């Protein structure tokens, strides 16, 4: 099926940033990332391809280390949700 990305014009995104503090909606990014990753979990992707995908999440405190997600330590997490979580920079997605 055909998927359209970034349907909202930039003027609306900038208004959203000014008013709400973010440019993109979490749901939109989750939908888009799910489409690109075929809705697979880390374990399903590894089983299907034999390749390891790793996504790093930044820590929320300065003292904590980043978190690395892959099929070993996060097998049932969808790749799409990990992508959205990794992009959780202030002002970008909410």
ChimeraX attribute file (.defattr): number of C-alpha atoms within 10 A of each C-alpha:
attribute: neighborCount
match mode: 1-to-1
recipient: residues
	/A:1	4
	/A:2	5
	/A:3	8
	/A:4	7
	/A:5	10
	/A:6	11
	/A:7	7
	/A:8	9
	/A:9	8
	/A:10	11
	/A:11	9
	/A:12	12
	/A:13	18
	/A:14	15
	/A:15	13
	/A:16	16
	/A:17	16
	/A:18	12
	/A:19	10
	/A:20	12
	/A:21	15
	/A:22	19
	/A:23	20
	/A:24	19
	/A:25	13
	/A:26	18
	/A:27	12
	/A:28	15
	/A:29	20
	/A:30	19
	/A:31	17
	/A:32	19
	/A:33	19
	/A:34	19
	/A:35	15
	/A:36	13
	/A:37	16
	/A:38	13
	/A:39	18
	/A:40	18
	/A:41	22
	/A:42	28
	/A:43	21
	/A:44	17
	/A:45	21
	/A:46	17
	/A:47	12
	/A:48	10
	/A:49	8
	/A:50	10
	/A:51	11
	/A:52	13
	/A:53	13
	/A:54	16
	/A:55	15
	/A:56	15
	/A:57	18
	/A:58	17
	/A:59	12
	/A:60	9
	/A:61	8
	/A:62	8
	/A:63	7
	/A:64	9
	/A:65	11
	/A:66	13
	/A:67	13
	/A:68	13
	/A:69	18
	/A:70	22
	/A:71	20
	/A:72	12
	/A:73	11
	/A:74	16
	/A:75	16
	/A:76	14
	/A:77	17
	/A:78	20
	/A:79	30
	/A:80	23
	/A:81	17
	/A:82	22
	/A:83	18
	/A:84	22
	/A:85	17
	/A:86	15
	/A:87	16
	/A:88	14
	/A:89	12
	/A:90	10
	/A:91	14
	/A:92	15
	/A:93	19
	/A:94	17
